[in-house]
Amino acid sequence: MARVSRPEFPAPVLVTTTAALEAVTARLRQEPFVTIDTEFVRERTYWPELCLVQLAGENEVVVIDTVAPGMDLTSLGALLDDAAVVKVFHAARQDLEIFLHLFDRLPAALFDTQVAAMVAGYGDQVGYDNLVSSLLGVQIDKSHRFSDWSARPLSPAQIGYAAADVTYLRLVYAKLLAQLEREGRLDWVAAELATLNNPVTFRPDPLTLWEKMRPRTNNRRMLGILRAVAAWREGEAQRVNVPRQRLLKDESLMEIAATAPDTVDALARVRGVSRGFAEGRSGQSLLEAVTQAQAVPEADLPRLPKGRGKDAPRPSAALIALLKVLLATCCEAHRVAPKLVASSEDLDRFALDDAADIPAFHGWRNTVFGKLARELKAGRLTMGVENGKVKLIHD
């Protein structure tokens, strides 16, 4: 790709008052789109602590100091709600989680350039720096990537670094949008953005969190306790605002599920549980959760999801290898990231069950890969090599 000259942008402005923010958001609501990013800290808390919001329109770039004394972000919420203005993010998940917690709703008219880049053939979960380099020929300064964004005052270099995340994003968005329009793939992006537009994506059911620990036991009582204590941990981590793993690690929850402690002493013997924790408010409520789980009727206890557990069938390694080759071949031909089409778990499920309902058998994914995967498994499609590339051979 031809390199372009480094684009010139207006100098970023630091916004530290509610009045200035209201003026900025009023102007930006007249724009067709605005690029957005955030800086936050989360190492010691469950909820991200928002420190900066960066916004860019056609003619201005601002860095909002969200922790400035007296700062009211109501007008920012109104901008995010305005469906007439497209909100452009890169790798939006953490930003969206922050805004959902802050305003209790997600931004309207969302566009994620990381998703768009995957659809446009720039690889799996391409980073912002690499995408800017690929599309614009610009190298972004990374020296302030690990700044403590909660510390004040901010240096001019920090402000410039933060602003770069939205200035170049304007050009990235324009180039990706033009490419996707030419290739007729905007609908592909819209299908992916539906997940990001759903609050459930960021607020999972606490009673399903135990499944992510991938327990291997078929003991339903143990699974019932694990379900209860995983849900308890989520609620308690939110209440005391500490990361869930800092409150209690997965390994400790698994041991609690296995041993079902019913006293402070028994709880304190669990690896990773201190005496102080066991004797405190959190320990007492955890013991109550275990007791309640012990009382759940047998019929209401959970089972491992299909395909899990020690005795669960395993797919043929050779079949999985063939499906992965087919996936890579199809995605190479269509210039789309394989991870966007089918995950390893999706391939495992299909290898074990012809009727598996996976995303690859719906919409554009089915056109790119799904229908061919069915043909391969049914023996109606083979693969060979021609001129150094995999060739699909239909019977």
Long-range contacts (C-beta under 8 A, 24 or more apart in sequence): 1-134, 1-135, 1-137, 2-137, 3-137, 4-136, 4-137, 6-138, 7-136, 7-138, 7-167, 7-168, 7-171, 9-56, 9-61, 9-167, 10-59, 10-60, 10-61, 11-61, 12-54, 12-61, 12-62, 12-63, 12-159, 12-160, 12-162, 12-163, 12-167, 13-60, 13-61, 13-62, 13-63, 14-62, 14-63, 14-65, 14-154, 14-159, 15-62, 15-63, 15-64, 15-65, 16-65, 16-68, 16-71, 17-68, 17-70, 17-71, 18-70, 18-71, 18-72, 18-75, 21-64, 21-71, 21-72, 21-73, 21-75, 21-76, 22-75, 24-55, 24-60, 24-62, 24-64, 25-55, 25-75, 25-76, 25-78, 25-79, 26-75, 27-57, 27-60, 28-55, 28-57, 28-60, 28-79, 28-85, 29-78, 29-79, 29-82, 29-84, 29-85, 31-57, 31-58, 31-85, 32-85, 32-86, 33-85, 33-86, 33-87, 33-88, 33-111, 33-170, 33-173, 34-79, 34-85, 34-86, 34-87, 34-88, 35-88, 35-89, 35-166, 35-167, 35-169, 35-170, 35-173, 36-87, 36-88, 36-89, 36-95, 36-107, 36-166, 37-89, 37-90, 37-95, 37-162, 37-165, 37-166, 37-169, 38-94, 38-95, 38-98, 39-147, 39-149, 39-162, 40-94, 40-98, 40-149, 41-148, 41-149, 41-150, 42-243, 43-243, 44-242, 44-243, 44-246, 45-241, 45-242, 45-243, 46-237, 46-238, 46-240, 46-241, 46-242, 46-243, 46-244, 47-101, 47-238, 47-241, 48-94, 48-97, 48-98, 48-101, 49-150, 50-98, 50-102, 51-149, 51-150, 52-149, 52-154, 52-162, 54-162, 54-163, 54-165, 54-166, 55-79, 55-166, 56-163, 56-166, 56-167, 56-169, 56-170, 58-170, 61-163, 61-166, 61-167, 63-154, 63-159, 63-162, 63-163, 65-152, 65-154, 67-150, 67-152, 73-102, 77-102, 77-103, 80-107, 80-108, 81-105, 81-107, 81-108, 82-108, 82-109, 83-108, 83-109, 84-109, 85-109, 86-110, 86-111, 87-111, 88-112, 88-113, 88-169, 88-170, 88-173, 89-113, 90-114, 90-128, 90-131, 90-165, 90-169, 90-172, 91-125, 91-127, 91-128, 92-196, 93-196, 93-201, 93-202, 96-196, 96-202, 97-202, 100-199, 100-202, 100-203, 105-199, 106-196, 106-197, 106-199, 110-193, 110-196, 110-197, 111-173, 111-189, 111-193, 112-192, 112-193, 112-196, 113-169, 113-172, 113-173, 113-176, 115-189, 115-192, 115-193, 115-196, 115-340, 116-176, 116-177, 116-180, 116-189, 117-176, 118-192, 118-336, 118-337, 118-339, 118-340, 119-180, 119-185, 119-188, 119-189, 119-192, 119-336, 119-337, 119-340, 120-176, 120-179, 120-180, 120-183, 120-185, 120-335, 120-336, 121-334, 121-335, 121-336, 121-337, 122-337, 123-337, 124-337, 124-338, 124-339, 124-340, 125-337, 125-339, 128-165, 128-169, 131-172, 132-168, 132-172, 135-171, 135-172, 135-175, 135-176, 136-168, 136-171, 136-172, 136-175, 138-168, 140-164, 140-168, 185-364, 187-364, 188-336, 188-364, 191-363, 191-364, 192-340, 206-230, 206-231, 206-234, 206-235, 207-231, 209-234, 210-302, 211-305, 213-250, 213-253, 213-254, 214-308, 215-254, 215-257, 215-304, 215-308, 216-308, 216-309, 216-310, 217-258, 217-304, 217-309, 217-310, 218-303, 218-304, 218-309, 218-310, 218-311, 220-298, 220-301, 220-302, 220-303, 221-294, 221-298, 221-301, 222-257, 222-258, 223-257, 223-301, 223-302, 223-303, 223-304, 224-293, 224-296, 224-300, 224-301, 224-302, 225-256, 225-257, 225-260, 225-290, 225-293, 225-294, 226-253, 226-254, 226-256, 226-257, 227-293, 227-302, 228-289, 228-290, 228-292, 228-293, 228-296, 229-253, 229-256, 229-257, 229-286, 229-289, 229-290, 229-293, 231-289, 232-285, 232-286, 232-289, 236-282, 236-285, 236-286, 240-282, 247-282, 248-272, 248-273, 248-277, 248-286, 256-286, 256-290, 260-290, 260-294, 261-287, 261-290, 262-287, 262-290, 262-291, 263-287, 307-348, 307-349, 307-352, 313-352, 315-347, 315-348, 315-351, 315-352, 316-351, 319-351, 319-377, 320-347, 320-348, 320-351, 322-376, 322-383, 323-347, 323-350, 323-351, 323-373, 323-376, 323-377, 325-383, 325-390, 326-369, 326-372, 326-373, 326-376, 326-381, 326-383, 326-392, 327-369, 327-373, 328-390, 329-383, 329-390, 329-392, 330-368, 330-369, 330-372, 331-368, 331-369, 334-368, 336-368, 341-365, 341-368, 341-369, 342-369, 342-373, 350-377, 351-377
